[in-house]
């Protein structure tokens, strides 16, 4: 798991929302996809460092 459940839950709780188990799984998959795409972009640009603009 990439995403910290406690931090996501805290953000939602501050706004009086709850978070389902499914939400964490989908969010984690989205984050993983974003990181993988950033790695591809950095690699295509000859870099080994991920930058904000790779997202």
Secondary structure as GFF3:
##gff-version 3
##sequence-region A 1 55
A	DSSP	alpha_helix	5	14	.	.	.	ID=ss1
A	DSSP	alpha_helix	21	44	.	.	.	ID=ss2
A	DSSP	three_ten_helix	52	54	.	.	.	ID=ss3
###
